[in-house]
Amino acid sequence: MSSSVDRVSRRAAVPGPEQDDPAGTGTSGRRRRQLPSGWIFVGPAAVFFAIFFAYPIIASFIMSFQTREAGEMVFAGIDNYARLAGDPIFRRALFNTMLVLFVQVPVMLVLAMLLAVMLNSSLIKARGTFRVIYFLPALVSLVAYAIVFRILLNTDAGLVNQFLGAVGLPEVDWLNRGWNARFAMIASMTWRWTGFNMVILLAGLQGISQDVYEAARTDGAGPVDIFFRITLPLMRPIILFCAVLSTIGTLQLFDEPFVLTGGGPSNATLTLVLYLYQQAFQSLNFGYASAIAYVIVLFVGILSFLQFKFLGRGDVT
């Protein structure tokens, strides 16, 4: 009985809703007085976001419907988007970007998954050292590693061609022939990003309870069955996360082709963002470049939706 009386007393001591304190002298009044101070803290971030994020997004969208005539931007309707449909260089850039997306990204994720499983095994000694070694490329500057690959793959004095010559193989003109240059770009990206994805996948593997594996082994499941029937299904959300990140990164690919080959030879390594850069800052065609930017946004949205639809089905909860 005494506890019930105490609860009623405490309930009575709690201030009521705002309408119970019209003078604003209670808790609600103090909250109203604290509101301006809250905006003082949030205001700079809101202004920063509006100036450097929201305004450029809106301005570039408007600019995608404009073109430059006599030094001034004039409204051009959907001409920029219609021009993209018939632009052979844009189609070449789109092909190169999709080639990287559908070749490099799956290869990289498979390698990252294999490395993560290997480094998650208790059979491997010095796992911490191997994790650091595989993750180190992700810490290297994008421009620095692209320059290093450019030096390594130099036709005349590159270390790769010197090694090929030492073992009796012919030298390869890595950066001056179309498919060779594409392969060099894909190889350098795989070296750079496999360790990064491996760390994310390894964190996911370590989150799986060992009880699940012990139960499977008790039921007679082998390593292959455990990997395909337990590990992969439980890792699906993590794999989806890596796939979406890699897709967005590939559609924004710029540094590697810019430093390695400059988009050449004959636009063989030209990507969508590199073409956007050429149109905006070399040709000063900002309206057309803005249209390319929003086509990239459209591709990111479509591909991310498809990945969520097909890889995100049947998530394990």
Secondary structure by P-SEA (a helix, b strand, c coil): caaaaaaaaaaaacccccccccccccaaaaaaaaaaaaaaaaaaaaaaaaaccaaaaaaaaaaccccccccbbbbbcaaaaaaaaacaaaaaaaaaaaaaaacaaaaaaaaaaaaaaaaacccccaaaaaaaaaaccccccaaaaaaaaaaaacccccaaaaaaaaabbbbbcccccaaaaaaaaaaaaaaccaaaaaaaaaaaaaaccaaaaaaaaaacccaaaaaaccccccaaaaaaaaaaaaaaaaaaccaaaaaccccccccccccaaaaaaaacccccaaaaaaaaaaaaaaaaaaaaaaaaacccccccc
